[in-house]
Amino acid sequence: MNSKLSRRVIARAFVAKLVDEPTRQAHWVKVLAGYLIEQQQIDTVDMLLADISREYFAKTGVLLADVTSAHPLTAEVRKAVEKALHEATDAKKVVITEHTDQSLIGGMVARTPDAVLDVSVRSQLNQLAAIK
């Protein structure tokens, strides 16, 4: 019998293993990937990653943020983003993953498990174009 577990149950168990066994993190990632393939839940990966990020923050106080900008962040901007996210969430630590996307034109988009801050020029232009 193949019984599928909820994403939140999977996220909780996965984060517990990551935290309890930090030297075996690669192993647990492989186990999770195998489970998702076996249970044909690959289409839930994006949502599961958000659940894992939420659970990781709740368990460790570490906030994982994905920041996309038109140009690489300067050290000053990176620190300002980390500080703003820290203050907004009371995170013990903020870990930023950076990406660049020139189509943003300028500004950036910051994503956490529970919020999106889009201050890109592209977004502002789209908003202006929508006004009729």
Contact map, one row per residue, 1 for C-alpha under 8 A:
111000000000000000000000000000000000000000000000000000000000000000000000000000000000000000000000000000000000000000000000000000000000
111100000000000000000000000000000000001000000000000000000000000000000000000000000000000000000000000000000000000000000000000000000000
111110000000000000000000000000000000000000000000000000000000000000000000000000000000000000000000000000000000000000000000000000000000
011111000000000000000000000000000000001000000000000000000000000000000000000000000000000000000000000000000000000000000000000000000000
001111101100000000000000000000000000000000000000000000000000000000000000000000000000000000000000000000000000000000000000000000000000
000111111100000000000000000000000000000000000000000000000000000000000000000000000000000000000000000000000000000000000000000000000000
000011111110000000000000000000000000000000000011001000000000000000000000000000000000000000000000000000000000000000000000000000000000
000001111111000000000000000000000000000000000001001100000000000000000000000000000000000000000000000000000000000000000000000000000000
000011111111100000000000000000000000000000000000000000000000000000000000000000000000000000000000000000000000000000000000000000000000
000011111111110000000000000000000000000000000000000000000000000000000000000000000000000000000000000000000000000000000000000000000000
000000111111111000000000000000000000000000000001101100100000000000000000000000000000000000000000000000000000000000000000000000000000
000000011111111100000000000000000000000000000000000100100000000000000000000000000000000000000000000000000000000000000000000000000000
000000001111111110000000000000000000000000000000000000000000000000000000000000000000000000000000000000000000000000000000000000000000
000000000111111111000000000100010000000000000000000100000000000000000000000000000000000000000000000000000000000000000000000000000000
000000000011111111100000000000000000000000000000000100110010000000000000000000000000000000000000000000000000000000000000000000000000
000000000001111111110000000000000000000000000000000000000000000000000000000000000000000000000000000000000000000000000000000000000000
000000000000111111111100100100000000000000000000000000000000000000000000000000000000000000000000000000000000000000000000000000000000
000000000000011111111101100100000000000000000000000000000000000000000000000000000000000000000000000000000000000000000000000000000000
000000000000001111111100000000000000000000000000000000000000000000000000000000000000000000000000000000000000000000000000000000000000
000000000000000111111100000000000000000000000000000000000000000000000000000000000000000000000000000000000000000000000000000000000000
000000000000000011111111100000000000000000000000000000000000000000000000000000000000000000000000000000000000000000000000000000000000
000000000000000011111111100000000000000000000000000000000000000000000000000000000000000000000000000000000000000000000000000000000000
000000000000000000001111110000000000000000000000000000000000000000000000000000000000000000000000000000000000000000000000000000000000
000000000000000001001111111100000000000000000000000000000000000000000000000000000000000000000000000000000000000000000000000000000000
000000000000000011001111111110000000000000000000000000000000000000000000000000000000000000000000000000000000000000000000000000000000
000000000000000000000011111111000000000000000000000000000000000000000000000000000000000000000000000000000000000000000000000000000000
000000000000000000000001111111100000000000000000000000000000000000000000000000000000000000000000000000000000000000000000000000000000
000000000000010011000001111111110000000000000000000000000000000000000000000000000000000000000000000000000000000000000000000000000000
000000000000000000000000111111111000000000000000000000000000000000000000000000000000000000000000000000000000000000000000000000000000
000000000000000000000000011111111100000000000000000000000000000000000000000000000000000000000000000000000000000000000000000000000000
000000000000000000000000001111111110000000000000000000000000000000000000000000000000000000000000000000000000000000000000000000000000
000000000000010000000000000111111111000000000000000000000000000000000000000000000000000000000000000000000000000000000000000000000000
000000000000000000000000000011111111100000000000000000000000000000000000000000000000000000000000000000000000000000000000000000000000
000000000000000000000000000001111111110000000000000000000000000000000000000000000000000000000000000000000000000000000000000000000000
000000000000000000000000000000111111111000000000000000000000000000000000000000000000000000000000000000000000000000000000000000000000
000000000000000000000000000000011111111111000000000000000000000000000000000000000000000000000000000000000000000000000000000000000000
000000000000000000000000000000001111111111000000000000000000000000000000000000000000000000000000000000000000000000000000000000000000
000000000000000000000000000000000111111110000000000000000000000000000000000000000000000000000000000000000000000000000000000000000000
010100000000000000000000000000000011111110000000000000000000000000000000000000000000000000000000000000000000000000000000000000000000
000000000000000000000000000000000001111111100000000000000000000000000000000000000000000000000000000000000000000000000000000000000000
000000000000000000000000000000000001111111111000000000000000000000000000000000000000000000000000000000000000000000000000000000000000
000000000000000000000000000000000001100111111000000000000000000000000000000000000000000000000000000000000000000000000000000000000000
000000000000000000000000000000000000000111111100000000000000000000000000000000000000000000000000000000000000000000000000000000000000
000000000000000000000000000000000000000011111111000000000000000000000000000000000000000000000000000000000000000000000000000000000000
000000000000000000000000000000000000000011111111100000000000000000000000000000000000000000000000000000000000000000000000000000000000
000000000000000000000000000000000000000000111111110000000000000000000000000000000000000000000000000000000000000000000000000000000000
000000100000000000000000000000000000000000011111111000000000000000000000000000000000000000000000000000000000000000000000000000000000
000000110010000000000000000000000000000000011111111100000000000000000000000000000000000000000000000000000000000000000000000000000000
000000000010000000000000000000000000000000001111111110000000000000000000000000000000000000000000000000000000000000000000000000000000
000000000000000000000000000000000000000000000111111111000000000000000000000000000000000000000000000000000000000010000000000000000000
000000110010000000000000000000000000000000000011111111100000000000000000000000000000000000000000000000000000000010000000000000000000
000000010011011000000000000000000000000000000001111111110000000000000000000000000000000000000000000000000000000000000000000000000000
000000000000000000000000000000000000000000000000111111111000001100000000000000000000000000000000000000000000000010000000000000000000
000000000000000000000000000000000000000000000000011111111100000000000000000000000000000000000000000000000000000011000000000000000000
000000000011001000000000000000000000000000000000001111111110000000000000000000000000000000000000000000000000000000000000000000000000
000000000000001000000000000000000000000000000000000111111111111000000000000000000000000000000000000000000000000000000000000000000000
000000000000000000000000000000000000000000000000000011111111111100000000000000000000000000100000000000000000000000000000000000000000
000000000000000000000000000000000000000000000000000001111111110000000000000000000000000000000000000000000000000000000000000000000000
000000000000001000000000000000000000000000000000000000111111100000000000000000000000000000000000000000000000000000000000000000000000
000000000000000000000000000000000000000000000000000000011111110000000000000000000000000000010000000000000000000000000000000000000000
000000000000000000000000000000000000000000000000000000011111111000000000000000000000000000111000000000000000000000000000000000000000
000000000000000000000000000000000000000000000000000000011101111100000000000000000000000000111110000000000000000000000000000000000000
000000000000000000000000000000000000000000000000000010011000111110000000000000000000000000111110000000000000000100000000000000000000
000000000000000000000000000000000000000000000000000010001000011111000000000000000000000000000111100000000000000110000000000000000000
000000000000000000000000000000000000000000000000000000000000001111100000000000000000000000000111100000000000011110000000000000000000
000000000000000000000000000000000000000000000000000000000000000111110000000000000000000000000001111000000000011100000000000000000000
000000000000000000000000000000000000000000000000000000000000000011111000000000000000000000000001111000000001111000000000000000000000
000000000000000000000000000000000000000000000000000000000000000001111100000000000000000000000000011110000001110000000000000000000000
000000000000000000000000000000000000000000000000000000000000000000111111100000000000000000000000011111010111100000000001000000000000
000000000000000000000000000000000000000000000000000000000000000000011111000000000000000000000000000111111111000000000000000000000000
000000000000000000000000000000000000000000000000000000000000000000001111100000000000000000000000000111000100000000000000000000000000
000000000000000000000000000000000000000000000000000000000000000000001111110000000000000000000000011100000000000000000000000000000000
000000000000000000000000000000000000000000000000000000000000000000001011111111000000000000000000010000000000000000000000000000000000
000000000000000000000000000000000000000000000000000000000000000000000001111111000000000000000000000000000000000000000000000000000000
000000000000000000000000000000000000000000000000000000000000000000000000111111100000000000000000000000000000000000000000000000000000
000000000000000000000000000000000000000000000000000000000000000000000000111111110000000000000000000000000000000000000000000000000000
000000000000000000000000000000000000000000000000000000000000000000000000111111111000000000000000000000000000000000000000000000000000
000000000000000000000000000000000000000000000000000000000000000000000000111111111100000000000000000000000000000000000000000000000000
000000000000000000000000000000000000000000000000000000000000000000000000001111111110000000000000000000000000000000000000000000000000
000000000000000000000000000000000000000000000000000000000000000000000000000111111111000000000000000000000000000000000000000000000000
000000000000000000000000000000000000000000000000000000000000000000000000000011111111100000000000000000000000000000000000000000000000
000000000000000000000000000000000000000000000000000000000000000000000000000001111111110000000111000000000000000000000000000000000000
000000000000000000000000000000000000000000000000000000000000000000000000000000111111111000000000000000000000000000000000000000000000
000000000000000000000000000000000000000000000000000000000000000000000000000000011111111100000000000000000000000000000000000000000000
000000000000000000000000000000000000000000000000000000000000000000000000000000001111111111100100000000000000000000000000000000000000
000000000000000000000000000000000000000000000000000000000000000000000000000000000111111111111100000000000000000000000000000000000000
000000000000000000000000000000000000000000000000000000000000000000000000000000000011111111100000000000000000000000000000000000000000
000000000000000000000000000000000000000000000000000000000000000000000000000000000001111111000000000000000000000000000000000000000000
000000000000000000000000000000000000000000000000000000000000000000000000000000000000111111100000000000000000000000000000000000000000
000000000000000000000000000000000000000000000000000000000000000000000000000000000000111111110000000000000000000000000000000000000000
000000000000000000000000000000000000000000000000000000001000111000000000000000000000111011111100000000000000000000000000000000000000
000000000000000000000000000000000000000000000000000000000001111000000000000000000000010001111100000000000000000000000000000000000000
000000000000000000000000000000000000000000000000000000000000111000000000000000000000010000111110000000000000000000000000000000000000
000000000000000000000000000000000000000000000000000000000000011110000000000000000100110000111111000000000000000000000000000000000000
000000000000000000000000000000000000000000000000000000000000011110000000000000000100000000001111100000000000000000000000000000000000
000000000000000000000000000000000000000000000000000000000000000111100000000000000100000000000111110000000000000000000000000000000000
000000000000000000000000000000000000000000000000000000000000000111100000000000000000000000000011111000000000000000000000000000000000
000000000000000000000000000000000000000000000000000000000000000001111001100000000000000000000001111100000000000000000000000000000000
000000000000000000000000000000000000000000000000000000000000000001111001000000000000000000000000111110000000000000000000000000000000
000000000000000000000000000000000000000000000000000000000000000000011111000000000000000000000000011111000000000000000000000000000000
000000000000000000000000000000000000000000000000000000000000000000011110000000000000000000000000001111110000000000000000000000000000
000000000000000000000000000000000000000000000000000000000000000000001110000000000000000000000000000111111100000000000000000000000000
000000000000000000000000000000000000000000000000000000000000000000000100000000000000000000000000000011111000000000000000010000000000
000000000000000000000000000000000000000000000000000000000000000000001100000000000000000000000000000011111111000000000001111000000000
000000000000000000000000000000000000000000000000000000000000000000000100000000000000000000000000000001111110000000000001110000000000
000000000000000000000000000000000000000000000000000000000000000000001110000000000000000000000000000001011111000000000001110000000000
000000000000000000000000000000000000000000000000000000000000000000001100000000000000000000000000000000011111100000000011100000000000
000000000000000000000000000000000000000000000000000000000000000000111100000000000000000000000000000000010111110000000111000000000000
000000000000000000000000000000000000000000000000000000000000000000111000000000000000000000000000000000000011111000011111000000000000
000000000000000000000000000000000000000000000000000000000000000011110000000000000000000000000000000000000001111100011100000000000000
000000000000000000000000000000000000000000000000000000000000000011100000000000000000000000000000000000000000111111111000000000000000
000000000000000000000000000000000000000000000000000000000000001111000000000000000000000000000000000000000000011111110000000000000000
000000000000000000000000000000000000000000000000011011000000000110000000000000000000000000000000000000000000001111100000000000000000
000000000000000000000000000000000000000000000000000001000000000000000000000000000000000000000000000000000000001111110000000000000000
000000000000000000000000000000000000000000000000000000000000000000000000000000000000000000000000000000000000001111111000000000000000
000000000000000000000000000000000000000000000000000000000000000000000000000000000000000000000000000000000000111101111100000000000000
000000000000000000000000000000000000000000000000000000000000000000000000000000000000000000000000000000000000111000111110000000000000
000000000000000000000000000000000000000000000000000000000000000000000000000000000000000000000000000000000001110000011111001000000000
000000000000000000000000000000000000000000000000000000000000000000000000000000000000000000000000000000000011100000001111101100000000
000000000000000000000000000000000000000000000000000000000000000000001000000000000000000000000000000000011111100000000111111100000000
000000000000000000000000000000000000000000000000000000000000000000000000000000000000000000000000000000011110000000000011111110000000
000000000000000000000000000000000000000000000000000000000000000000000000000000000000000000000000000000111100000000000001111111000000
000000000000000000000000000000000000000000000000000000000000000000000000000000000000000000000000000000010000000000000111111111100000
000000000000000000000000000000000000000000000000000000000000000000000000000000000000000000000000000000000000000000000011111111110000
000000000000000000000000000000000000000000000000000000000000000000000000000000000000000000000000000000000000000000000000111111111000
000000000000000000000000000000000000000000000000000000000000000000000000000000000000000000000000000000000000000000000000011111111100
000000000000000000000000000000000000000000000000000000000000000000000000000000000000000000000000000000000000000000000000001111111110
000000000000000000000000000000000000000000000000000000000000000000000000000000000000000000000000000000000000000000000000000111111110
000000000000000000000000000000000000000000000000000000000000000000000000000000000000000000000000000000000000000000000000000011111111
000000000000000000000000000000000000000000000000000000000000000000000000000000000000000000000000000000000000000000000000000001111111
000000000000000000000000000000000000000000000000000000000000000000000000000000000000000000000000000000000000000000000000000000111111
000000000000000000000000000000000000000000000000000000000000000000000000000000000000000000000000000000000000000000000000000000001111
